[in-house]
């Protein structure tokens, strides 16, 4: 399960990396990053900066799903090799999802989202099947 836990760690870092990237882009687009009212300022974003923020929000949401899948796989003693493959697939799909979101490639983003979701659900069920 070591690979799975490293994937969980990377999945935890993804929204943080996107937040830092989004803050830099927000400062460039709006002249400064308002740390007193960031949520109000974020509503003013357009283009890639707005999409990075949206990707960050989606990454936080996906983290909850993946965390539940990792816990379920651990509790049900899923095959470690299969769990590792699914976890690596999830991370790959989530990285692609963020990149496609930033690049405004909606169809590819949706496919990456679906691949990640399928990987997480399969991981969740892998110890039961």
Buried (B, 14 or more C-beta within 10 A) or exposed (E): BEBBEBBBEBBBEBBEEBBEBBBEBBBEBBEEBBEEEBEEBBEEBEEBBBBBBBBBBBBBEBBEBBBEBBEBBBEBEBEBEBBBBBBBBBBBBBBBBBBBBBEEBEEBBEBBBEBBBBBBEBBBBBBEE
